[in-house]
């Protein structure tokens, strides 16, 4: 599987998910979540994956550097809800 070229605008929405092999990069309004794994092999495919990952991280850094940032975000407000299937 090759990394598919897709425009990824960091912090733009709560919907975009970029996949590089088994590495998932999820867009949120206040954070980017990176999970999974990708092998950056010493071949053309590994180079393509590394370049794509570098592009995404560079866009995240550029976005963060271009705005005033708090020292740390507050913890998310997590609420428990009753299970509607019980």
C-alpha positions in Angstrom: 0.0 0.0 0.0 1.4 3.4 -0.9 0.8 6.7 0.9 -2.0 8.4 -1.0 -1.5 12.1 -1.5 -4.2 14.1 0.2 -4.4 17.7 1.3 -4.2 17.7 5.1 -4.8 21.0 6.8 -3.8 20.7 10.4 -6.4 21.7 13.0 -9.0 22.5 10.2 -11.8 20.0 11.2 -12.8 17.0 13.2 -13.0 14.7 10.2 -9.8 14.3 8.2 -7.7 11.1 8.7 -4.6 10.6 6.8 -3.1 7.1 6.5 0.5 6.1 5.7 0.6 2.3 5.8 -0.7 1.5 9.3 0.0 5.0 10.7 -3.1 7.1 11.2 -2.9 10.9 11.5 -6.2 12.2 12.8 -7.2 15.9 12.5 -9.0 17.7 15.4 -9.6 21.3 16.0 -7.3 21.4 19.0 -4.9 18.5 18.4 -3.4 16.1 15.9 -3.5 12.4 17.0 -0.9 10.1 15.5 -1.2 6.4 16.1 -0.2 3.1 14.6 3.1 2.3 12.8 4.8 2.6 9.5 8.1 1.1 8.4 10.4 3.6 6.7 12.2 1.0 4.7 15.4 1.7 2.8 13.7 1.6 -0.6 11.5 3.9 -2.8 8.4 3.1 -0.9 10.1 3.9 2.4 11.4 7.2 1.0 7.9 8.1 -0.2 6.4 7.4 3.3 9.2 9.4 5.0 8.6 12.4 2.7 4.8 12.3 3.2 5.3 12.1 7.0 7.8 15.0 6.8 5.3 17.1 4.8 2.5 16.5 7.4 4.7 17.3 10.4 6.1 20.4 8.7 2.5 21.6 8.1 1.7 21.0 11.8 4.8 22.9 13.0 4.1 25.8 10.6 0.5 26.1 11.8 1.5 26.0 15.5 4.3 28.5 15.0 1.9 30.9 13.3 -0.4 31.4 16.3 -0.3 32.3 19.9 -0.4 29.2 22.0 -1.4 28.5 25.6 1.2 26.9 27.9 -1.0 23.8 27.9 -4.5 22.9 26.8 -7.0 22.0 29.5 -8.0 18.4 29.8 -11.0 17.6 27.6 -14.4 17.6 29.2 -15.3 13.9 29.2 -18.9 12.9 30.2 -20.3 9.5 30.9 -23.7 8.8 29.4 -26.1 6.0 30.1 -25.9 3.0 27.7 -29.1 3.3 25.6 -29.0 -0.4 24.9 -29.5 -1.6 28.5 
